[in-house]
């Protein structure tokens, strides 16, 4: 944590870029970057809007009356969350890969990075309290929420929550903080005064993103995916038995179980729900559907919707489906809608559209797109950007149920395992746990041939095509489309490792663990070697099943292993300790039993990779 005073080289780069200006569109001169707004925040009076532009590393300031961009400034590495202070003169942005909060000052039509505060690895969701100086940020890899004093520029408290907290929302009275934990299927409800978790609500949902709390503070709303765990056959997909999208309501005042509504219409599913916003008067509830390039507007007051507390059905309730155009409507927007924000008038909705490089303005009362505010973009799409569009496009799957991003969230993993039919076996009755394979991270995947858990794919372009036709039951991509997706995968890399020192060197524990790793006793180096810590060969490791179509397994890269939980091909081990003392212990792969100290040091080294 440090204020920007005497600038470092990195700070100088930021200040020079801001001073020189950032081109809005590509031309014959300097190429403009894609903005890719992933989050937005509206000032309390509704006159200013901020967007966190993830691929550009910037924040844009928008005047909502003229619908124009007033200013843009570089803030850090992959900004992912943004929040306004109540007075509209200060804001914060969480830099996902930068591990910090940038504190912004807004002076009229100008933005300025005033200071930075180190908060921990991979921060995303943000909120600022009514006092204007207390902020909260979800720190993903640390599995905690940090409380920050924006005047003192320091973290004043931390509270542990679920796995990978991402979205968070502060209740209107400032007493309750609601946190969506993207990889532990639960929501943490924090008592702000005591800064401790008051309750944890298990929701049987994954891929939690933006949350919204009603103006009366009674309910919190979020959208999520539900893994139904059946094989990816067309019949299972059509029934809603593979994955589905849910709208979830959590009662913040009473111990009532959470309630849900299915969002999926047979033949026209609702993939990759991301943003959720409720109008100030409580009359409208909107969900952004990134995979199907649209928003879904529920026009009835949310309390009168057909919520179910005994588990939602696989498809949208008949009373809603039969009233499409009445109580709920779908509005096509294109691109990839992410976060949403209602204006004080309770009908104007602002939509951050990641792949459209824009903010879209929707009249939610009439379900009409009324304006688009361009944030700036290149004049032509690169091959990688075309691949990114395909990666997030659920309409390429059967009846648009899911995209590549559904399982490989942000090009990483959501930690779930699926029976995608690409391993030569399937379990149509869903009785064999081992038929499902964990969705691996795609970070640096282009460097880790061969592919799939059994290593039978030697062409990543072919493996990509198989995913579209077998895992997604969609149409075969063209050769150019397959090359585009691989070009996008080439852009995916790991963030800075939080288990090394700031300069990237190893801790003493990890140094000792490195020696254990290379020893014959641990036997790790037998398979996990080379720059990516995988040898690209197939090994029999004692995890095989009698009816496997392929013999042996392809050792996954150990880079970024600290954030690849759960572990092994079938996700049976929740932690590295569980894997290394159980099904994948050194004794199972030709090594010997390790002492507790050796095991602890080994895990420290593996986490540092």
Secondary structure, 3 states (H helix, E strand, C coil): CEECCCCCHHHHHHHHHHHHCCCCECCCCCCCCCCCEEEEEECCCCCEEEEEECCCCEEEEEECCCCEEEEEEECCCCEEEEEECCCCCEEEEEECCCCEEEEEEEECCEEEEEEEEECCCCEEEEEECCCCCEEEEEECCCCEEEEEECCCCEEEEEEECCCCEEEEEECCCCCEEEEEECCCCEEEEEECCCCEEEEEEECCCECCCCEEECCCCCEEEEEEEEECCCCCCHHHHHHCCCEEEEEEEEECCCCCCCEEEECCECCECCCCEEEEEECCCCCCEEEEECCCCEEEEECCCHHHCCCECCCCCCCCCHHHHCCECCCEEEEECCCCEEEEEECCCCCEEEEEECCCCEEEEEECCCCEEEEEEECCECCCCCHHHHHHHHHCCHHHCHHHCCCHHHHCHHHCCCCCEECCCCCCCCCCCCCCHHHCEECCCCCCHHHCCCECCCCCECCHHHHHHHHHHHHCCCCCCCHHHHHHHHHHHCCCCCCCCCCCCCCCCCCHHHHHHHHHHHCCCCCHHHCCCCCCCCCCCEECCCCCCCCCCCCCEECCCCCCHHHCCCECCCCCECCHHHHHHCCCCHHHHCCCCCCHHHHHHHHHHHHHC
